[in-house]
Amino acid sequence: MNLASQSGEAGCSQLLFANFNQDNTSLAVGTKSGYKFFSLSSVDKLEQIYECTDTEDVCIVERLFSSSLVAIVSLKAPRKLKVCHFKKGTEICNYSYSNTILAVKLNRQRLIVCLEESLYIHNIRDMKVLHTIRETPPNPSGLCALSISNDNCYLAYPGSATIGEVQVFDTVNLRAANMIPAHDSPLAALAFDASGTKLATASEKGTVIRVFSIPEGQKLFEFRRGVKRCVSICSLAFSMEGLYLSASSNTETVHIFKLETQREKPQEEPTTWTGYFGKVLMASTTYLPAQVSEMFTQGRAFATVRLPFSGHKNICALAIIQKIPRLLVAAADGYLYLYNLDPQEGGECTLMKQHKLDGSAEPANEILEQTAHERPLVAQTYSAAVPEPTPSYSEDQGAVGGAGVEDDMNALHLDEENEQPPLILETD
């Protein structure tokens, strides 16, 4: 959730960015004074893991799982990406691009930098540019999604600025995988599930959420968020096991859908007038216009959340915290909200706790009431590890990774648990 372009309307004037890491175990927050990481292992406490005040106006901060690797962009240098080892307090390298960086995505093999009309694919092992997708349709919001799976390492981004086409790119074999005609209106949100085999999409109309198989592009599910009004979808997020999908917007309601196929039930004769009427109505869908017929077959929300505000940009995550499924909402009003999700019954979720995103304690009983297309320039620094002057590289030389960078990258622990060395890409 990048608030840099709309910090004036944000409820928290210090907050510029918030995002969950790839497995929803930590929260990254960028502010005017630096950035922070919080652990999401507890409901009652938002525990601060790390704070950096060396870089001001942090508009993007992305952490790789629970490793020490972090990618940072500041409003003071919006074309420069810094890659750091935050536990050591060292900068590994920094890259300068031809235009403003709008989004950064990471997994254990690739780092993606999204500009308005191009995408750069880096090898996360040595940060070399492997491929550049040039002249993409204008994408001023930096909309893109990167699968966290090593086996299905796909990138999704808008294929059109006027209709809802999704381009799916294989970042391992560096080739286009598919183009999915997902919506009639331009895309507003994209999200992969953890396995990289499903992609959720929403358009600027915001009434319908669709889920497609990847890389085939077959439509698997279609959910209706609403019919009364068009909304701006802020966030789509799968649960880690892929059974639930949350969709938040600029309204006060978050919808949670359950991805399960309805089993065929034996036909039962209706015993009431309403049951008989329903049967006739469903039978008549064969003769209704396609758009009307679709409404009867679209899935509805399994659970909902009623936020204590509307109009604020926000980002959601579905996570298991203390063995209970939770919906987490980080919002531009400066709060993190935690709700319980009943995995059997669904229904309206219960607000369990709210925390200030600056890490300060929440007063007791306080509840909110307010509603260029060249390879990037690269300058590499190795901090104390390499005392020599930082080498500089021209655009003609492209993205060159020195030995110092590889040493620092090898020192990074990119696995979230045992902190193993980074994966090495092997191809047959």
NORQUI-V832972 format. One record per residue. N is the residue number from 0. RES is the residue in three letters. PHI is phi in whole degrees, -180 to 180 (* if undefined). PSI is psi in degrees with one decimal (* if undefined). D_LAST is the distance of its C-alpha to the last C-alpha in whole Angstrom. Layout:
n:N res:RES phi:PHI psi:PSI d_last:D_LAST
n:N res:RES phi:PHI psi:PSI d_last:D_LAST
//
This chain:
n:0 res:MET phi:* psi:102.7 d_last:38
n:1 res:ASN phi:-98 psi:117.6 d_last:39
n:2 res:LEU phi:-106 psi:8.7 d_last:43
n:3 res:ALA phi:-59 psi:-36.1 d_last:43
n:4 res:SER phi:-83 psi:-7.9 d_last:45
n:5 res:GLN phi:-139 psi:32.3 d_last:47
n:6 res:SER phi:-64 psi:-22.1 d_last:48
n:7 res:GLY phi:-65 psi:-33.3 d_last:52
n:8 res:GLU phi:-93 psi:-8.0 d_last:52
n:9 res:ALA phi:-68 psi:146.0 d_last:50
n:10 res:GLY phi:-70 psi:-26.0 d_last:52
n:11 res:CYS phi:-113 psi:108.5 d_last:51
n:12 res:SER phi:-67 psi:-22.4 d_last:51
n:13 res:GLN phi:-81 psi:-25.1 d_last:49
n:14 res:LEU phi:-78 psi:126.6 d_last:46
n:15 res:LEU phi:-116 psi:-23.3 d_last:43
n:16 res:PHE phi:-159 psi:145.3 d_last:40
n:17 res:ALA phi:-151 psi:138.8 d_last:39
n:18 res:ASN phi:-160 psi:150.3 d_last:36
n:19 res:PHE phi:-88 psi:149.9 d_last:34
n:20 res:ASN phi:-74 psi:-178.6 d_last:31
n:21 res:GLN phi:-66 psi:-30.1 d_last:28
n:22 res:ASP phi:-111 psi:18.0 d_last:29
n:23 res:ASN phi:59 psi:34.1 d_last:33
n:24 res:THR phi:-101 psi:-11.5 d_last:34
n:25 res:SER phi:-147 psi:161.5 d_last:35
n:26 res:LEU phi:-122 psi:129.8 d_last:37
n:27 res:ALA phi:-103 psi:135.6 d_last:37
n:28 res:VAL phi:-130 psi:124.8 d_last:40
n:29 res:GLY phi:-105 psi:135.3 d_last:41
n:30 res:THR phi:-134 psi:179.8 d_last:44
n:31 res:LYS phi:-68 psi:-20.2 d_last:47
n:32 res:SER phi:-105 psi:-3.0 d_last:47
n:33 res:GLY phi:152 psi:-143.5 d_last:43
n:34 res:TYR phi:-148 psi:159.2 d_last:41
n:35 res:LYS phi:-140 psi:154.3 d_last:41
n:36 res:PHE phi:-119 psi:137.2 d_last:38
n:37 res:PHE phi:-122 psi:142.1 d_last:40
n:38 res:SER phi:-80 psi:144.5 d_last:39
n:39 res:LEU phi:-114 psi:38.0 d_last:39
n:40 res:SER phi:-89 psi:-9.8 d_last:40
n:41 res:SER phi:-135 psi:149.9 d_last:43
n:42 res:VAL phi:-85 psi:-40.1 d_last:46
n:43 res:ASP phi:-76 psi:-23.6 d_last:49
n:44 res:LYS phi:-134 psi:136.1 d_last:47
n:45 res:LEU phi:-99 psi:95.6 d_last:45
n:46 res:GLU phi:-84 psi:124.4 d_last:44
n:47 res:GLN phi:-78 psi:126.4 d_last:43
n:48 res:ILE phi:-89 psi:-40.4 d_last:40
n:49 res:TYR phi:-159 psi:148.2 d_last:40
n:50 res:GLU phi:-138 psi:134.4 d_last:42
n:51 res:CYS phi:-122 psi:128.9 d_last:42
n:52 res:THR phi:-119 psi:13.2 d_last:45
n:53 res:ASP phi:-78 psi:-26.7 d_last:43
n:54 res:THR phi:-116 psi:124.2 d_last:42
n:55 res:GLU phi:-92 psi:160.3 d_last:45
n:56 res:ASP phi:54 psi:54.6 d_last:44
n:57 res:VAL phi:-80 psi:109.8 d_last:41
n:58 res:CYS phi:-98 psi:-14.9 d_last:39
n:59 res:ILE phi:-142 psi:129.5 d_last:36
n:60 res:VAL phi:-145 psi:114.8 d_last:35
n:61 res:GLU phi:-123 psi:125.0 d_last:31
n:62 res:ARG phi:-103 psi:141.1 d_last:30
n:63 res:LEU phi:-86 psi:105.7 d_last:27
n:64 res:PHE phi:47 psi:-127.2 d_last:28
n:65 res:SER phi:-110 psi:25.9 d_last:30
n:66 res:SER phi:-83 psi:-176.0 d_last:28
n:67 res:SER phi:-90 psi:-3.0 d_last:30
n:68 res:LEU phi:-83 psi:129.2 d_last:28
n:69 res:VAL phi:-139 psi:139.4 d_last:30
n:70 res:ALA phi:-110 psi:132.0 d_last:30
n:71 res:ILE phi:-132 psi:138.9 d_last:34
n:72 res:VAL phi:-130 psi:137.1 d_last:36
n:73 res:SER phi:-115 psi:148.9 d_last:40
n:74 res:LEU phi:-64 psi:-23.3 d_last:42
n:75 res:LYS phi:-73 psi:-22.1 d_last:43
n:76 res:ALA phi:-144 psi:72.3 d_last:40
n:77 res:PRO phi:-70 psi:-7.8 d_last:39
n:78 res:ARG phi:-100 psi:0.1 d_last:36
n:79 res:LYS phi:-110 psi:131.1 d_last:35
n:80 res:LEU phi:-106 psi:127.1 d_last:32
n:81 res:LYS phi:-107 psi:131.7 d_last:32
n:82 res:VAL phi:-111 psi:122.9 d_last:30
n:83 res:CYS phi:-129 psi:157.4 d_last:32
n:84 res:HIS phi:-102 psi:97.1 d_last:31
n:85 res:PHE phi:-72 psi:-27.2 d_last:35
n:86 res:LYS phi:-71 psi:-32.2 d_last:35
n:87 res:LYS phi:-85 psi:-18.9 d_last:36
n:88 res:GLY phi:73 psi:29.2 d_last:37
n:89 res:THR phi:-116 psi:149.9 d_last:35
n:90 res:GLU phi:-95 psi:126.9 d_last:33
n:91 res:ILE phi:-83 psi:-48.8 d_last:30
n:92 res:CYS phi:-164 psi:166.9 d_last:30
n:93 res:ASN phi:-142 psi:142.3 d_last:31
n:94 res:TYR phi:-119 psi:140.2 d_last:30
n:95 res:SER phi:-112 psi:136.7 d_last:33
n:96 res:TYR phi:-116 psi:171.9 d_last:32
n:97 res:SER phi:-80 psi:-9.9 d_last:35
n:98 res:ASN phi:-151 psi:176.4 d_last:36
n:99 res:THR phi:-63 psi:134.9 d_last:37
n:100 res:ILE phi:-79 psi:123.3 d_last:34
n:101 res:LEU phi:-101 psi:-27.7 d_last:34
n:102 res:ALA phi:-160 psi:152.0 d_last:32
n:103 res:VAL phi:-133 psi:131.7 d_last:29
n:104 res:LYS phi:-127 psi:142.0 d_last:26
n:105 res:LEU phi:-133 psi:144.7 d_last:24
n:106 res:ASN phi:-139 psi:-170.6 d_last:21
n:107 res:ARG phi:-77 psi:-2.7 d_last:19
n:108 res:GLN phi:-118 psi:-32.9 d_last:17
n:109 res:ARG phi:-132 psi:151.7 d_last:19
n:110 res:LEU phi:-124 psi:125.9 d_last:22
n:111 res:ILE phi:-109 psi:130.7 d_last:24
n:112 res:VAL phi:-114 psi:123.7 d_last:27
n:113 res:CYS phi:-107 psi:120.2 d_last:29
n:114 res:LEU phi:-105 psi:177.1 d_last:32
n:115 res:GLU phi:-64 psi:-34.3 d_last:34
n:116 res:GLU phi:-132 psi:25.2 d_last:33
n:117 res:SER phi:-163 psi:158.8 d_last:29
n:118 res:LEU phi:-132 psi:132.9 d_last:26
n:119 res:TYR phi:-109 psi:129.8 d_last:24
n:120 res:ILE phi:-109 psi:114.0 d_last:21
n:121 res:HIS phi:-103 psi:147.3 d_last:20
n:122 res:ASN phi:-79 psi:120.3 d_last:18
n:123 res:ILE phi:-71 psi:-15.1 d_last:20
n:124 res:ARG phi:-67 psi:-46.2 d_last:19
n:125 res:ASP phi:-127 psi:2.2 d_last:20
n:126 res:MET phi:66 psi:16.2 d_last:22
n:127 res:LYS phi:-73 psi:145.9 d_last:21
n:128 res:VAL phi:-76 psi:118.5 d_last:21
n:129 res:LEU phi:-89 psi:-32.7 d_last:18
n:130 res:HIS phi:-163 psi:147.4 d_last:19
n:131 res:THR phi:-124 psi:125.7 d_last:23
n:132 res:ILE phi:-93 psi:109.9 d_last:24
n:133 res:ARG phi:-101 psi:158.4 d_last:28
n:134 res:GLU phi:53 psi:46.8 d_last:31
n:135 res:THR phi:-73 psi:157.0 d_last:30
n:136 res:PRO phi:-57 psi:147.9 d_last:34
n:137 res:PRO phi:-49 psi:127.6 d_last:36
n:138 res:ASN phi:-135 psi:68.2 d_last:35
n:139 res:PRO phi:-64 psi:-20.8 d_last:38
n:140 res:SER phi:-90 psi:-5.4 d_last:37
n:141 res:GLY phi:69 psi:34.1 d_last:34
n:142 res:LEU phi:-72 psi:123.8 d_last:33
n:143 res:CYS phi:-168 psi:163.9 d_last:29
n:144 res:ALA phi:-143 psi:142.1 d_last:27
n:145 res:LEU phi:-123 psi:126.9 d_last:23
n:146 res:SER phi:-66 psi:143.7 d_last:22
n:147 res:ILE phi:-89 psi:-1.9 d_last:22
n:148 res:SER phi:-80 psi:138.2 d_last:19
n:149 res:ASN phi:-74 psi:-29.6 d_last:16
n:150 res:ASP phi:-81 psi:-32.3 d_last:14
n:151 res:ASN phi:-126 psi:74.1 d_last:16
n:152 res:CYS phi:-90 psi:75.5 d_last:17
n:153 res:TYR phi:-105 psi:150.3 d_last:19
n:154 res:LEU phi:-114 psi:135.2 d_last:22
n:155 res:ALA phi:-121 psi:139.4 d_last:25
n:156 res:TYR phi:-155 psi:161.4 d_last:28
n:157 res:PRO phi:-64 psi:135.2 d_last:31
n:158 res:GLY phi:-97 psi:-2.5 d_last:31
n:159 res:SER phi:-156 psi:150.9 d_last:34
n:160 res:ALA phi:-95 psi:-5.6 d_last:37
n:161 res:THR phi:-116 psi:-25.1 d_last:40
n:162 res:ILE phi:-132 psi:168.1 d_last:38
n:163 res:GLY phi:-87 psi:57.2 d_last:36
n:164 res:GLU phi:-86 psi:138.3 d_last:32
n:165 res:VAL phi:-113 psi:125.0 d_last:29
n:166 res:GLN phi:-93 psi:129.0 d_last:26
n:167 res:VAL phi:-112 psi:125.8 d_last:23
n:168 res:PHE phi:-123 psi:132.8 d_last:20
n:169 res:ASP phi:-84 psi:109.7 d_last:16
n:170 res:THR phi:-83 psi:-7.2 d_last:16
n:171 res:VAL phi:-87 psi:-51.2 d_last:12
n:172 res:ASN phi:-88 psi:-3.9 d_last:11
n:173 res:LEU phi:56 psi:55.3 d_last:15
n:174 res:ARG phi:-151 psi:155.1 d_last:16
n:175 res:ALA phi:-65 psi:136.5 d_last:20
n:176 res:ALA phi:-103 psi:-37.3 d_last:19
n:177 res:ASN phi:-171 psi:162.6 d_last:23
n:178 res:MET phi:-126 psi:122.4 d_last:26
n:179 res:ILE phi:-110 psi:118.9 d_last:29
n:180 res:PRO phi:-80 psi:86.0 d_last:33
n:181 res:ALA phi:-83 psi:-39.2 d_last:34
n:182 res:HIS phi:-145 psi:162.8 d_last:37
n:183 res:ASP phi:-79 psi:-33.1 d_last:40
n:184 res:SER phi:-95 psi:161.6 d_last:41
n:185 res:PRO phi:-58 psi:153.3 d_last:38
n:186 res:LEU phi:-71 psi:146.5 d_last:36
n:187 res:ALA phi:-121 psi:-26.2 d_last:37
n:188 res:ALA phi:-154 psi:147.6 d_last:35
n:189 res:LEU phi:-141 psi:144.9 d_last:31
n:190 res:ALA phi:-158 psi:131.9 d_last:30
n:191 res:PHE phi:-89 psi:153.1 d_last:26
n:192 res:ASP phi:-82 psi:172.7 d_last:27
n:193 res:ALA phi:-65 psi:-26.8 d_last:25
n:194 res:SER phi:-83 psi:-11.9 d_last:22
n:195 res:GLY phi:73 psi:15.9 d_last:22
n:196 res:THR phi:-106 psi:-5.0 d_last:23
n:197 res:LYS phi:-133 psi:144.1 d_last:26
n:198 res:LEU phi:-130 psi:124.5 d_last:28
n:199 res:ALA phi:-96 psi:140.7 d_last:31
n:200 res:THR phi:-135 psi:151.6 d_last:33
n:201 res:ALA phi:-144 psi:149.6 d_last:37
n:202 res:SER phi:-103 psi:178.4 d_last:39
n:203 res:GLU phi:-66 psi:-22.4 d_last:42
n:204 res:LYS phi:-68 psi:-38.8 d_last:44
n:205 res:GLY phi:77 psi:10.5 d_last:43
n:206 res:THR phi:-90 psi:-25.7 d_last:44
n:207 res:VAL phi:-126 psi:133.5 d_last:41
n:208 res:ILE phi:-109 psi:130.9 d_last:38
n:209 res:ARG phi:-121 psi:150.2 d_last:35
n:210 res:VAL phi:-125 psi:127.4 d_last:32
n:211 res:PHE phi:-118 psi:150.8 d_last:29
n:212 res:SER phi:-77 psi:145.1 d_last:26
n:213 res:ILE phi:-123 psi:131.3 d_last:23
n:214 res:PRO phi:-93 psi:2.0 d_last:21
n:215 res:GLU phi:-65 psi:-35.1 d_last:23
n:216 res:GLY phi:84 psi:17.4 d_last:26
n:217 res:GLN phi:-79 psi:136.4 d_last:29
n:218 res:LYS phi:-74 psi:120.5 d_last:32
n:219 res:LEU phi:-99 psi:-41.1 d_last:32
n:220 res:PHE phi:-141 psi:153.1 d_last:35
n:221 res:GLU phi:-141 psi:122.8 d_last:38
n:222 res:PHE phi:-120 psi:141.4 d_last:40
n:223 res:ARG phi:-101 psi:118.8 d_last:44
n:224 res:ARG phi:-79 psi:-31.6 d_last:44
n:225 res:GLY phi:176 psi:166.8 d_last:48
n:226 res:VAL phi:-124 psi:-18.6 d_last:50
n:227 res:LYS phi:-75 psi:-35.9 d_last:53
n:228 res:ARG phi:-148 psi:149.9 d_last:51
n:229 res:CYS phi:-84 psi:142.2 d_last:48
n:230 res:VAL phi:-132 psi:168.3 d_last:47
n:231 res:SER phi:-98 psi:111.9 d_last:44
n:232 res:ILE phi:-73 psi:124.2 d_last:41
n:233 res:CYS phi:-90 psi:-35.8 d_last:40
n:234 res:SER phi:-156 psi:139.9 d_last:38
n:235 res:LEU phi:-122 psi:139.0 d_last:35
n:236 res:ALA phi:-153 psi:129.6 d_last:34
n:237 res:PHE phi:-87 psi:151.8 d_last:32
n:238 res:SER phi:-72 psi:161.0 d_last:33
n:239 res:MET phi:-62 psi:-34.0 d_last:30
n:240 res:GLU phi:-85 psi:-6.3 d_last:30
n:241 res:GLY phi:84 psi:11.5 d_last:30
n:242 res:LEU phi:-87 psi:-26.8 d_last:34
n:243 res:TYR phi:-121 psi:151.4 d_last:36
n:244 res:LEU phi:-136 psi:124.0 d_last:36
n:245 res:SER phi:-103 psi:147.9 d_last:38
n:246 res:ALA phi:-137 psi:117.5 d_last:40
n:247 res:SER phi:-112 psi:159.2 d_last:42
n:248 res:SER phi:-146 psi:-167.7 d_last:44
n:249 res:ASN phi:-85 psi:10.1 d_last:47
n:250 res:THR phi:-98 psi:-179.2 d_last:49
n:251 res:GLU phi:-85 psi:-1.4 d_last:50
n:252 res:THR phi:-109 psi:131.5 d_last:48
n:253 res:VAL phi:-107 psi:130.5 d_last:45
n:254 res:HIS phi:-103 psi:138.4 d_last:43
n:255 res:ILE phi:-120 psi:121.8 d_last:41
n:256 res:PHE phi:-106 psi:149.7 d_last:40
n:257 res:LYS phi:-107 psi:125.7 d_last:38
n:258 res:LEU phi:-92 psi:81.0 d_last:35
n:259 res:GLU phi:-136 psi:141.6 d_last:37
n:260 res:THR phi:-85 psi:137.3 d_last:37
n:261 res:GLN phi:-73 psi:125.1 d_last:41
n:262 res:ARG phi:-74 psi:145.1 d_last:42
n:263 res:GLU phi:-69 psi:122.3 d_last:44
n:264 res:LYS phi:-101 psi:147.1 d_last:48
n:265 res:PRO phi:-62 psi:142.1 d_last:50
n:266 res:GLN phi:-67 psi:128.6 d_last:53
n:267 res:GLU phi:-116 psi:139.6 d_last:56
n:268 res:GLU phi:-72 psi:131.8 d_last:59
n:269 res:PRO phi:-65 psi:143.5 d_last:60
n:270 res:THR phi:-108 psi:-7.3 d_last:63
n:271 res:THR phi:-125 psi:164.6 d_last:64
n:272 res:TRP phi:-63 psi:-41.8 d_last:65
n:273 res:THR phi:-67 psi:-36.5 d_last:62
n:274 res:GLY phi:-65 psi:-41.2 d_last:60
n:275 res:TYR phi:-65 psi:-43.6 d_last:61
n:276 res:PHE phi:-62 psi:-41.0 d_last:61
n:277 res:GLY phi:-63 psi:-39.5 d_last:57
n:278 res:LYS phi:-65 psi:-42.7 d_last:56
n:279 res:VAL phi:-63 psi:-40.8 d_last:58
n:280 res:LEU phi:-64 psi:-44.1 d_last:56
n:281 res:MET phi:-66 psi:-38.2 d_last:53
n:282 res:ALA phi:-65 psi:-32.5 d_last:54
n:283 res:SER phi:-74 psi:-12.4 d_last:55
n:284 res:THR phi:-63 psi:-21.0 d_last:51
n:285 res:THR phi:-61 psi:-30.0 d_last:51
n:286 res:TYR phi:-103 psi:-3.7 d_last:53
n:287 res:LEU phi:-83 psi:159.8 d_last:53
n:288 res:PRO phi:-56 psi:151.4 d_last:51
n:289 res:ALA phi:-56 psi:-42.2 d_last:47
n:290 res:GLN phi:-64 psi:-38.9 d_last:47
n:291 res:VAL phi:-72 psi:-42.3 d_last:50
n:292 res:SER phi:-61 psi:-38.7 d_last:48
n:293 res:GLU phi:-59 psi:-36.6 d_last:45
n:294 res:MET phi:-61 psi:-30.7 d_last:47
n:295 res:PHE phi:-77 psi:-22.6 d_last:48
n:296 res:THR phi:-101 psi:-7.0 d_last:45
n:297 res:GLN phi:-78 psi:140.4 d_last:43
n:298 res:GLY phi:-72 psi:149.8 d_last:43
n:299 res:ARG phi:-106 psi:169.0 d_last:45
n:300 res:ALA phi:-64 psi:135.3 d_last:44
n:301 res:PHE phi:-79 psi:-34.4 d_last:44
n:302 res:ALA phi:-148 psi:158.5 d_last:45
n:303 res:THR phi:-136 psi:156.9 d_last:47
n:304 res:VAL phi:-127 psi:133.5 d_last:48
n:305 res:ARG phi:-104 psi:105.6 d_last:51
n:306 res:LEU phi:-76 psi:153.1 d_last:50
n:307 res:PRO phi:-82 psi:22.1 d_last:53
n:308 res:PHE phi:-157 psi:167.4 d_last:53
n:309 res:SER phi:-145 psi:155.9 d_last:52
n:310 res:GLY phi:94 psi:-12.6 d_last:50
n:311 res:HIS phi:-91 psi:138.5 d_last:48
n:312 res:LYS phi:-65 psi:146.5 d_last:45
n:313 res:ASN phi:-155 psi:167.3 d_last:43
n:314 res:ILE phi:-139 psi:140.7 d_last:39
n:315 res:CYS phi:-116 psi:160.0 d_last:39
n:316 res:ALA phi:-149 psi:147.6 d_last:36
n:317 res:LEU phi:-111 psi:121.1 d_last:37
n:318 res:ALA phi:-143 psi:156.7 d_last:36
n:319 res:ILE phi:-95 psi:114.8 d_last:37
n:320 res:ILE phi:-123 psi:123.3 d_last:40
n:321 res:GLN phi:54 psi:43.7 d_last:42
n:322 res:LYS phi:70 psi:12.1 d_last:41
n:323 res:ILE phi:-123 psi:134.8 d_last:42
n:324 res:PRO phi:-65 psi:132.2 d_last:40
n:325 res:ARG phi:-131 psi:151.0 d_last:41
n:326 res:LEU phi:-105 psi:128.4 d_last:41
n:327 res:LEU phi:-112 psi:133.9 d_last:41
n:328 res:VAL phi:-128 psi:114.3 d_last:42
n:329 res:ALA phi:-99 psi:125.4 d_last:42
n:330 res:ALA phi:-125 psi:160.5 d_last:45
n:331 res:ALA phi:-69 psi:-8.2 d_last:46
n:332 res:ASP phi:-79 psi:-1.0 d_last:50
n:333 res:GLY phi:92 psi:16.2 d_last:48
n:334 res:TYR phi:-125 psi:152.3 d_last:48
n:335 res:LEU phi:-109 psi:124.3 d_last:45
n:336 res:TYR phi:-108 psi:136.3 d_last:46
n:337 res:LEU phi:-121 psi:124.9 d_last:45
n:338 res:TYR phi:-121 psi:147.9 d_last:46
n:339 res:ASN phi:-85 psi:138.5 d_last:46
n:340 res:LEU phi:-114 psi:122.8 d_last:44
n:341 res:ASP phi:-82 psi:110.2 d_last:45
n:342 res:PRO phi:-72 psi:-15.4 d_last:42
n:343 res:GLN phi:-95 psi:-49.5 d_last:45
n:344 res:GLU phi:-96 psi:-25.0 d_last:48
n:345 res:GLY phi:68 psi:-129.5 d_last:46
n:346 res:GLY phi:77 psi:-159.9 d_last:49
n:347 res:GLU phi:-80 psi:128.5 d_last:50
n:348 res:CYS phi:-81 psi:151.2 d_last:48
n:349 res:THR phi:-98 psi:130.4 d_last:50
n:350 res:LEU phi:-72 psi:120.0 d_last:50
n:351 res:MET phi:-98 psi:-36.5 d_last:50
n:352 res:LYS phi:-163 psi:154.3 d_last:50
n:353 res:GLN phi:-136 psi:141.8 d_last:50
n:354 res:HIS phi:-129 psi:145.4 d_last:49
n:355 res:LYS phi:-75 psi:136.8 d_last:49
n:356 res:LEU phi:-75 psi:-6.8 d_last:46
n:357 res:ASP phi:-88 psi:-0.5 d_last:48
n:358 res:GLY phi:86 psi:-4.4 d_last:48
n:359 res:SER phi:-76 psi:157.8 d_last:52
n:360 res:ALA phi:-69 psi:143.4 d_last:53
n:361 res:GLU phi:-88 psi:123.6 d_last:54
n:362 res:PRO phi:-56 psi:143.5 d_last:58
n:363 res:ALA phi:-59 psi:138.4 d_last:59
n:364 res:ASN phi:66 psi:11.0 d_last:60
n:365 res:GLU phi:-85 psi:119.9 d_last:59
n:366 res:ILE phi:-125 psi:136.7 d_last:57
n:367 res:LEU phi:-68 psi:143.4 d_last:56
n:368 res:GLU phi:-115 psi:-21.7 d_last:59
n:369 res:GLN phi:-73 psi:128.6 d_last:57
n:370 res:THR phi:-67 psi:* d_last:56
n:371 res:ALA phi:* psi:149.4 d_last:34
n:372 res:HIS phi:-116 psi:49.3 d_last:31
n:373 res:GLU phi:-115 psi:165.5 d_last:30
n:374 res:ARG phi:-64 psi:150.8 d_last:27
n:375 res:PRO phi:-71 psi:151.2 d_last:29
n:376 res:LEU phi:-69 psi:145.1 d_last:31
n:377 res:VAL phi:-130 psi:127.6 d_last:30
n:378 res:ALA phi:-119 psi:125.7 d_last:33
n:379 res:GLN phi:-113 psi:133.7 d_last:31
n:380 res:THR phi:-129 psi:144.2 d_last:34
n:381 res:TYR phi:-122 psi:17.5 d_last:33
n:382 res:SER phi:52 psi:-135.8 d_last:37
n:383 res:ALA phi:-70 psi:-21.5 d_last:38
n:384 res:ALA phi:-66 psi:-31.2 d_last:35
n:385 res:VAL phi:-130 psi:96.3 d_last:35
n:386 res:PRO phi:-74 psi:-14.6 d_last:39
n:387 res:GLU phi:-65 psi:160.9 d_last:38
n:388 res:PRO phi:-57 psi:144.5 d_last:39
n:389 res:THR phi:-66 psi:125.3 d_last:36
n:390 res:PRO phi:-70 psi:147.0 d_last:34
n:391 res:SER phi:-118 psi:153.4 d_last:34
n:392 res:TYR phi:-130 psi:138.5 d_last:32
n:393 res:SER phi:-84 psi:167.7 d_last:33
n:394 res:GLU phi:-63 psi:-32.3 d_last:31
n:395 res:ASP phi:-65 psi:-34.8 d_last:30
n:396 res:GLN phi:-75 psi:-19.6 d_last:28
n:397 res:GLY phi:75 psi:-160.2 d_last:27
n:398 res:ALA phi:-89 psi:105.8 d_last:25
n:399 res:VAL phi:-108 psi:128.4 d_last:25
n:400 res:GLY phi:-101 psi:122.6 d_last:24
n:401 res:GLY phi:-85 psi:172.9 d_last:26
n:402 res:ALA phi:-63 psi:-34.7 d_last:26
n:403 res:GLY phi:-62 psi:-39.3 d_last:28
n:404 res:VAL phi:-62 psi:-45.7 d_last:26
n:405 res:GLU phi:-64 psi:-37.7 d_last:23
n:406 res:ASP phi:-61 psi:-45.3 d_last:26
n:407 res:ASP phi:-67 psi:-37.4 d_last:27
n:408 res:MET phi:-67 psi:-36.1 d_last:24
n:409 res:ASN phi:-69 psi:-27.9 d_last:23
n:410 res:ALA phi:-75 psi:-18.3 d_last:27
n:411 res:LEU phi:-70 psi:149.1 d_last:26
n:412 res:HIS phi:-110 psi:103.1 d_last:26
n:413 res:LEU phi:-93 psi:-4.1 d_last:24
n:414 res:ASP phi:-94 psi:138.4 d_last:24
n:415 res:GLU phi:-73 psi:-25.2 d_last:27
n:416 res:GLU phi:-99 psi:-70.6 d_last:29
n:417 res:ASN phi:-86 psi:-3.0 d_last:28
n:418 res:GLU phi:53 psi:59.6 d_last:27
n:419 res:GLN phi:-77 psi:163.6 d_last:23
n:420 res:PRO phi:-61 psi:161.4 d_last:22
n:421 res:PRO phi:-63 psi:152.3 d_last:19
n:422 res:LEU phi:-69 psi:146.6 d_last:16
n:423 res:ILE phi:-108 psi:125.5 d_last:13
n:424 res:LEU phi:-72 psi:124.4 d_last:10
n:425 res:GLU phi:-118 psi:131.1 d_last:7
n:426 res:THR phi:-123 psi:145.0 d_last:4
n:427 res:ASP phi:-74 psi:* d_last:0
//
